[in-house]
Structure formats: structure tokens, C-alpha cells
Amino acid sequence: MPQKPTIKLTPAEHRNQAVILLQFDYNRNLIDAVKKLGNTFWSATKQCWYIRKKDFNLNYVFSSLQEVAIINYTKLKKQQSTPEYKKPPEFDNSHRAKTQIPEEFANKLLQKRYSDNTVRIYTNYFKDFIHYFRDYDISDITSEDVNNYIRNLIQTHNISLSQQNQRINAIKFYFEKVLKREKVYYDIDRPRKEHTLPDVLSRDEIKAMLSATTNIKHKCIIGLIYSCGLRRSELINLKIKDIDSERLQIKIKNSKGKKDRYTHLSESLLAMLREYFKEHRPKYYLFNGEYGQSYSATSVQKVIKQAAKRAGIKKRVYPHILRHSFATHNLEQGIDIRFIQEWLGHETIKTTERYTHISRNNYKFKNLIDDIL
């Protein structure tokens, strides 16, 4: 296999400003990759590309070019006494409170009946877009303007792959769904979806969390998410009437994808819920906040984090890890994957199949090294 070409990063001064030179032998693919970085310029005098030092982010350049070239940055390390990478600055979202989105944008979101979470994300990200181009007429913004805007967010804030896609989708929603323009491709190299394996807790860790929780309301929250494989949003939207104690079922209404489904309710958890009901007397939502509204997502997060801390669990614990654990543990006890798919509300079996990769059933074989050691 031919070796990748090398790009040498060298600090220099050009036109009375500090720059980083990107030096490499002529290569059409590398030129295209460097141009996609954004904020890159060609110097006829130095016969190479460069980035102004104030715009330079080694972590971004390295991650963007490492697949097509070997990055030699030894001269940067010699010049700097501290690492180049710095934690990206926090977003200043103060403008969102006073930034108005077009009325037709909000109306179209309602007409499409997107979930509250999607509406919130699209609204906030489009407000950021409007604020960034506040001195321009938004309808006149070009594809290249959008490309540069997204690249700037990647460079300055190192936004995640999912956030990059969400921001592009919010912008496309306005131009394509609201303004009815033709679909536009943004030359950002939109990332492929990461195929990561979910985290899970062991049965002993789940038991320790429940044992360490004395508050009956909090214990029911943890128990319901785990035993029914619920999403956090599904839990906080549960109403008392959704619990069918006779059939030992819970109806999950209007969940992801605007779908309803039933999931199994254990008898032991039903007994715990009855104890909780006698003590707290919820009126409408199964778990309500201080003034009768649904329990907040942040409160659920805190309940689970605190339970994990009391149980002495060192790994990162969050609400969705209980759903992952539900699916994995059911697979391990031999439940048909099609039932698990139905309980989780997955549209396709492929989504559920990822849990087969972490189920301990996959590793019930004799390791070859056992015959050697």
C-alpha cells in the first residue's frame, strides 16, 4: 500500500501576521482537502497554503486531514511550551432570548408535528444562524455562506458530529420547507453516523442503585426505566391512566416516531408503584413536579446520577444506560429479539440488533488462550 503524503505544519510570519504554513508536494486530493478546512489561503511568495495563527486549531486540522495525509507538526511542538489543544469555548447563547425566528418557520414546525425536543433544537440552532448573519438578509445567504458558518463552528467550538448534522438540518428546513427552494447540498463532508456500542450496567449494579435509594418516588423512577426500557421523555410523560394493573401493561403514548406501544409491567414494580401512590398521591402525571406539572428531565438525570454515586458505581451513569441495560439483560436471558424490539419501540430490528454485540451470550465460548496458560 503506498504511503500517505506528508503535510508539514510550520509556524511563520506572512504579511505582518503570524501564520501556520501547510507545506506538501503537489497533490490534487490534498489541495481539495486543505481548501475544505476553511480559512486557508494560498501564498504565491511562500508557494504553499497557510492558516492565520489566530484561526488555527491543531486538533481540527489533524482530525480533518489524518485520513489523507501524515501530519508532521514537530516544529509546532518545539515552538510551544503548552499543548496546542484547548478546550473549546462555551457557546454564548444569551442572544437566543431576544432573537426572533420567522413566523413561517415556527408555523411549519408545528404543521410538521415534530416532537417538542426537535422543535426546541431547530429553533435554537436557527436562532444561532440568524444571529450570526444578523447584518444580512437571511433569504440572500448562499450555500458557501452556510458552509463557512458550519466550518467556523467546527473550528471554534469543535461541535459534535450529531450537532453538525442537526444545525445543517435546521438550516435546510428553513430554505427547503419554508421557502420551498430546491434541495441544496452543503459541501461540509457531513459525517457518517458513528456506530458506537451502548454502555450497560450489570444486574448487580442495577440492584445496588435500587438498594441505595430509599426515596420511594426515586426508586420507582429507576425501576420503571430499567424494567420497561423507557426513554427519559417517555417516563416523564407517563400518566396514571397509562398504567394497566389488571393486564400488567404500560401504554407508552406518542413516543418517538409518533407511535404508541405497550410494554410489560412487573408485579413487584406494581407493588412498589402502589406504595408510591399512597404516599405521594399524584393527580395526573405518574411523576409530577412541585406544582403538578410533569417531572423534569433534569430531575430524572439527578435521581439516577445520585443513585449511582451512592451505590459506588464509577462508570458514567445516565438515564438511557438503564434502557440499554434492559435490552442487553433481556437478550442474555434468552428473550426473543423481536419482543425486545417491540418493547423498546424500535422501528427496525437492526436498531435492536446492536445489543447482540454486547450481550454476554456472545462470549460463552472457551478462549483459545485457556489451553495455553
PEZI-V132799 format. One record per backbone hydrogen bond with DSSP energy under -0.5 kcal/mol. CO is the residue of the C=O (numbers start at 1). NH is the residue of the N-H. E is the energy in kcal/mol with one decimal. If there is no record, write none. Layout:
BEGIN
co:CO nh:NH e:E
co:CO nh:NH e:E
END
This chain:
BEGIN
co:5 nh:70 e:-2.8
co:6 nh:8 e:-0.5
co:7 nh:9 e:-0.6
co:7 nh:72 e:-2.9
co:8 nh:10 e:-0.6
co:8 nh:23 e:-2.6
co:10 nh:21 e:-3.4
co:12 nh:19 e:-2.8
co:14 nh:17 e:-0.7
co:17 nh:14 e:-2.8
co:18 nh:53 e:-2.5
co:19 nh:12 e:-2.5
co:20 nh:51 e:-2.1
co:21 nh:10 e:-1.9
co:21 nh:23 e:-0.7
co:22 nh:49 e:-1.2
co:23 nh:8 e:-3.0
co:27 nh:31 e:-2.4
co:28 nh:32 e:-2.1
co:29 nh:33 e:-2.2
co:30 nh:34 e:-2.8
co:31 nh:35 e:-2.3
co:32 nh:36 e:-1.4
co:34 nh:37 e:-1.1
co:35 nh:38 e:-0.9
co:39 nh:52 e:-0.5
co:41 nh:50 e:-2.6
co:42 nh:44 e:-0.6
co:43 nh:47 e:-1.2
co:43 nh:48 e:-1.1
co:48 nh:43 e:-2.7
co:49 nh:22 e:-3.3
co:50 nh:41 e:-2.5
co:51 nh:20 e:-2.7
co:52 nh:55 e:-1.8
co:52 nh:56 e:-0.7
co:53 nh:56 e:-1.0
co:57 nh:61 e:-2.5
co:58 nh:62 e:-3.0
co:59 nh:63 e:-2.3
co:60 nh:64 e:-1.9
co:61 nh:65 e:-1.8
co:62 nh:66 e:-1.8
co:65 nh:68 e:-1.4
co:65 nh:69 e:-1.7
co:68 nh:5 e:-0.6
co:69 nh:71 e:-0.6
co:70 nh:7 e:-2.9
co:70 nh:72 e:-0.7
co:71 nh:73 e:-0.8
co:72 nh:9 e:-2.9
co:73 nh:76 e:-0.6
co:73 nh:77 e:-1.7
co:74 nh:78 e:-1.8
co:75 nh:79 e:-1.2
co:76 nh:80 e:-1.7
co:91 nh:93 e:-0.9
co:93 nh:96 e:-1.7
co:94 nh:97 e:-0.7
co:95 nh:98 e:-1.0
co:95 nh:99 e:-0.9
co:98 nh:100 e:-0.5
co:102 nh:105 e:-0.8
co:102 nh:106 e:-1.6
co:103 nh:107 e:-2.4
co:104 nh:108 e:-2.1
co:105 nh:109 e:-1.7
co:106 nh:110 e:-1.7
co:107 nh:111 e:-2.5
co:108 nh:112 e:-2.1
co:109 nh:114 e:-1.5
co:110 nh:113 e:-1.1
co:115 nh:119 e:-2.6
co:116 nh:120 e:-2.3
co:117 nh:121 e:-2.4
co:118 nh:122 e:-2.9
co:119 nh:123 e:-2.4
co:120 nh:124 e:-2.5
co:121 nh:125 e:-2.6
co:122 nh:126 e:-2.2
co:123 nh:127 e:-2.0
co:124 nh:128 e:-1.9
co:125 nh:129 e:-1.7
co:126 nh:130 e:-2.6
co:127 nh:131 e:-2.6
co:128 nh:132 e:-2.3
co:129 nh:133 e:-1.8
co:131 nh:134 e:-1.4
co:133 nh:136 e:-2.2
co:136 nh:138 e:-0.7
co:137 nh:140 e:-2.3
co:138 nh:141 e:-1.6
co:142 nh:146 e:-1.9
co:143 nh:147 e:-2.6
co:144 nh:148 e:-2.4
co:145 nh:149 e:-2.2
co:146 nh:150 e:-2.5
co:147 nh:151 e:-2.4
co:148 nh:152 e:-2.2
co:149 nh:153 e:-1.7
co:150 nh:154 e:-2.2
co:151 nh:155 e:-2.6
co:152 nh:156 e:-2.9
co:153 nh:157 e:-2.1
co:153 nh:158 e:-0.5
co:153 nh:159 e:-0.8
co:154 nh:158 e:-1.1
co:156 nh:89 e:-0.7
co:160 nh:164 e:-2.3
co:161 nh:165 e:-1.9
co:162 nh:166 e:-2.4
co:163 nh:167 e:-2.6
co:164 nh:168 e:-2.0
co:165 nh:169 e:-2.7
co:166 nh:170 e:-2.1
co:167 nh:171 e:-1.9
co:168 nh:172 e:-2.9
co:169 nh:173 e:-2.3
co:170 nh:174 e:-1.4
co:171 nh:175 e:-2.1
co:172 nh:176 e:-3.1
co:172 nh:177 e:-0.6
co:173 nh:177 e:-1.8
co:173 nh:178 e:-1.4
co:174 nh:178 e:-0.6
co:174 nh:179 e:-2.4
co:175 nh:181 e:-2.4
co:184 nh:186 e:-0.6
co:185 nh:187 e:-0.6
co:186 nh:188 e:-2.5
co:194 nh:196 e:-1.0
co:202 nh:206 e:-2.1
co:203 nh:207 e:-2.5
co:204 nh:208 e:-2.3
co:205 nh:209 e:-2.1
co:206 nh:210 e:-2.1
co:207 nh:211 e:-2.6
co:208 nh:212 e:-2.0
co:210 nh:213 e:-1.0
co:212 nh:214 e:-0.6
co:215 nh:219 e:-2.5
co:216 nh:220 e:-2.0
co:217 nh:221 e:-1.9
co:218 nh:222 e:-2.2
co:219 nh:223 e:-2.6
co:220 nh:224 e:-2.7
co:221 nh:225 e:-2.1
co:222 nh:226 e:-2.1
co:223 nh:227 e:-2.8
co:224 nh:228 e:-1.9
co:225 nh:229 e:-1.0
co:225 nh:230 e:-1.1
co:231 nh:235 e:-2.0
co:232 nh:236 e:-2.1
co:233 nh:237 e:-1.0
co:235 nh:238 e:-1.4
co:238 nh:286 e:-2.4
co:238 nh:287 e:-0.5
co:239 nh:242 e:-1.8
co:240 nh:243 e:-1.6
co:242 nh:244 e:-0.7
co:242 nh:251 e:-2.3
co:243 nh:245 e:-0.9
co:244 nh:248 e:-0.9
co:244 nh:249 e:-2.0
co:248 nh:265 e:-2.3
co:249 nh:244 e:-2.9
co:250 nh:252 e:-0.6
co:250 nh:263 e:-2.1
co:251 nh:253 e:-0.7
co:252 nh:261 e:-2.0
co:255 nh:258 e:-1.9
co:255 nh:259 e:-0.5
co:259 nh:255 e:-3.1
co:261 nh:252 e:-3.2
co:263 nh:250 e:-2.4
co:264 nh:266 e:-0.5
co:266 nh:270 e:-2.0
co:267 nh:271 e:-2.1
co:268 nh:272 e:-1.5
co:269 nh:273 e:-2.6
co:270 nh:274 e:-2.1
co:271 nh:275 e:-1.7
co:272 nh:276 e:-2.3
co:273 nh:277 e:-2.8
co:274 nh:278 e:-2.0
co:275 nh:279 e:-1.4
co:276 nh:280 e:-2.8
co:277 nh:281 e:-2.2
co:284 nh:240 e:-2.4
co:286 nh:288 e:-0.5
co:287 nh:295 e:-2.1
co:289 nh:292 e:-1.3
co:293 nh:289 e:-3.9
co:296 nh:300 e:-1.7
co:297 nh:301 e:-2.0
co:298 nh:302 e:-2.2
co:299 nh:303 e:-2.5
co:300 nh:304 e:-2.0
co:301 nh:305 e:-2.4
co:302 nh:306 e:-2.7
co:303 nh:307 e:-1.8
co:304 nh:308 e:-2.1
co:305 nh:309 e:-2.1
co:306 nh:310 e:-2.4
co:307 nh:311 e:-1.7
co:308 nh:313 e:-2.5
co:309 nh:312 e:-1.1
co:312 nh:314 e:-0.5
co:318 nh:321 e:-1.5
co:318 nh:322 e:-0.6
co:319 nh:322 e:-1.4
co:319 nh:323 e:-0.7
co:320 nh:324 e:-2.2
co:321 nh:325 e:-2.1
co:322 nh:326 e:-2.1
co:323 nh:327 e:-2.0
co:324 nh:328 e:-2.3
co:325 nh:329 e:-2.9
co:326 nh:330 e:-1.9
co:327 nh:331 e:-1.9
co:328 nh:332 e:-2.1
co:329 nh:333 e:-1.3
co:330 nh:335 e:-2.3
co:331 nh:334 e:-1.7
co:336 nh:339 e:-1.2
co:336 nh:340 e:-1.6
co:337 nh:341 e:-2.4
co:338 nh:342 e:-1.6
co:339 nh:343 e:-2.7
co:340 nh:344 e:-2.4
co:341 nh:345 e:-1.3
co:341 nh:346 e:-1.9
co:348 nh:351 e:-0.8
co:348 nh:352 e:-0.8
co:349 nh:353 e:-2.2
co:350 nh:354 e:-0.6
co:351 nh:354 e:-0.6
co:352 nh:355 e:-1.9
co:353 nh:356 e:-1.6
co:354 nh:357 e:-1.1
co:355 nh:358 e:-0.9
co:355 nh:359 e:-1.0
co:359 nh:362 e:-1.7
co:360 nh:363 e:-1.8
co:361 nh:364 e:-1.0
co:363 nh:365 e:-1.9
co:365 nh:367 e:-0.5
co:367 nh:370 e:-1.8
co:368 nh:371 e:-1.2
co:369 nh:372 e:-1.4
co:369 nh:373 e:-2.6
END
